[in-house]
Amino acid sequence: MRAQDIMTTPVVTVTQDTSIHAATALLARRGFTSVPVLDKDERLVGMVGERELMRAQASLSTSPVVSTVESAMRRQSTGLSPWSPPAEMAAMMADDGARSVPVLQDAHVVGIVTRRDLLKALARDEQEILGDIRDRLACYAQAERWVVEVRDGKVSVEGDISDVEDPVVVAGLIDSVPGVTGVSLVNTVSGSLENTKTGGGLPLD
């Protein structure tokens, strides 16, 4: 599972020139806790959320300077990549105390991951995850070729993984399933561990 597998897209954003009132109304109307702030080139320059907007609203009567999002936002130009694993998503949210983190590609916002998105994926039922995996493997080859087990988000696959492309394709198909935090493949023909991918999710307070 990567950020691109659970992120929300397209992303609702505001600009530096958006008024405090308009940004507040947007969060209230859409139920968001925060939104990315973009510059004129549509690049991420910050995040603005409930806390920043409440502070700005309290200051409006005494400080007319605080009238746009630029004056209130939390400056930020980094985020997750589409390929960030669960551990990285959780760590960024925990370290920054953020409830949502933008996903960037070439400095442009392509999605956003919230705590709820991540927790929902990590809490998926093992049978749901297993069903998704079997469906994806069936599209690639005969699913009976492999024995698949899921435990605490970790997936193990045993079977005939002799074809040179099998490890990459099979691991890639499984790794993109929401709720998967690690993949190990065992070729029962040779008895070797063909490929291992690990992610790992961290619990959030």
N, C-alpha and C positions, 0 to 999 in steps of 0.2 A: 504494500500500500504506500502510495506516495501522495504528496500534497495535491497533485493534479487529479487524483482519484476521488477526493472528497471535497474539494474547494467549490465555492459558489461562483458561478460566472454566468453572464457578465456582471461586473461589479458596479454598484452605485457609488459614485464619487462626488466630491465637491471641489471647487477651485479655491485658490488663495483669496480671491475677491468675493467669494460667496459671503453674504451677510450672516451674522450670528443668528439672527431671527430665522432666516431661511434654512440654515443648517440644523437648528433646533427643531424646526417644524418637520424637516426630513426625517430625523431620527425618531421623532414621536410618531410620525405617520407610518413609517416602515418597520418600526420595532427594532432598529439597529442599536447597538451599544457604541459603535464608532464607525467612521468611514474614512477612506483614504483621501488625502488632499493632493491635488495635482497642480503643476505649474502650467504655463501657457503651451509648453511642449508635451503636455500630458505625461510628464514624469512625476514619480512620487516624491513629494517634499515633506510630507508629514501625515499624521493621523489626528483626527479630532473626534472626541467622544463625549459622553454624558458629563464626565467630570470637568473637562475643559470648557464645555458650553455653559455649565452651571456657574462656573467661576466668572466666565465672560458676562453672563446675564447679570450677575451680582455687581459687576464693575461698570456696566453700561451707564448707570445713572450718574456716576462720579467721574468716569473716564471715557469721553467720547472717542478716544483713540482706539479703544477695543471695540470695533464695530464690524470687523471682518474676520473670517476664519484664520487668516494669516497671523493675526495678533494673538489668537487663542490656541492654535494648534500645537501639538507635540511634534517637534521636528524629527523626521525619520526618512531616510533614503534607502534603507535596506529592508529585506524581508526574506521570505522563503523562496526557494526555487521550485518549479513544478515537480522536481524529483526528490524533494526533501522527504526523508523517512519520518515515521512517527516520533522517534526520539528527538529529532531536531525540532519538529513542530512543538512538542510538549516543552522542550527546554526553552525555546524562545518565548513561549507564553509565560512560563514560570519565571524566567529571569526578568522579563520586562513588566510582568504583572498585567499583560495585555489579555483581553478577552477575544481579540481577533487579530490576525496577522495577514498582511497582504502577500500575495504570491507574485513574484516578479520574473519577467523574461525580457532580456535586453532593456532593463531599466523601466519597463512599462508594466503596469498592473494588469495581470491576466486572470486573477481570481483572489478570493479571500477565504481563509480558514478560521473558523471560530472554535472556541473551546467545546461548544456543543457538537459541532461537526466531528471533532476528533474523538470526543468521549463516546459519541454515538457509534462511530466506526469501531473503536476498540472494544465496545460492549456487545458487538454483534454475536448472535448465537452461533456456536460452532457448526451446527447443522446447516444454517443459512450460508455460512462461508463455504462449507464443503459442497453444497449444492451449486454455488456459483463456480467453484473451481471445476467441478465435473462437467458443467455446461461448457466452460471455456476449453477444457481439454478435449471434449467430444468434437468441437469444431476443428480441432487441429488433427486429431487422429483417433483411433479407437480407444475410448476411455478405459477399456478393460486391460489395456497394456500396463496400467499403473495402479498401485494400491496407495490411496491418499489418506492421511490422518491429519487432523487438526487438533491442537491442544494449546490453549492460552494464546491464540493468534499465531503460533508457530506451526508451519506446515511441513510434513515430511512426505516425500514421494518415493516409492520403491517400484522398480520394474525394469523393463527393457529400455534403456536410454542409450542405445548403441549408436544411433545416427548422430553424426557430428553436430547437427543443428539442434538436436533435442534439448540439451541442457539450457541453452540460451532461450529458446522459444518457450519451453515449459516453465522455466523459472520466471520469465517475463510475464506470461499469462497469469500465473498465480500471484506474483508480486503486486499486480495492479488491482487485485480484489480488495475492496474495503474491509478492514479488520485483520488483514494479514500483516504480521510484523517480522516474519522471517521465513525463509524457504531453504530446505535441504533436499537434495536429490541423491538417491542411492541406486546405482546401476546393479541390479541383481545378477546380470549376466557376468559382469566382471567382479562384482562385489566392491567396487570402488565408489568413493564419494565424488560424484561428477562435478557438482557445483554447489556452492552455498551462498545464500544471501541472507543477511540478518538486518533487521530494522530495530524492533524493540520499542514499545510504547512506555512512556513514563506517566504515572498517575499525577493528576493535578490536584492541588489543594482546593 
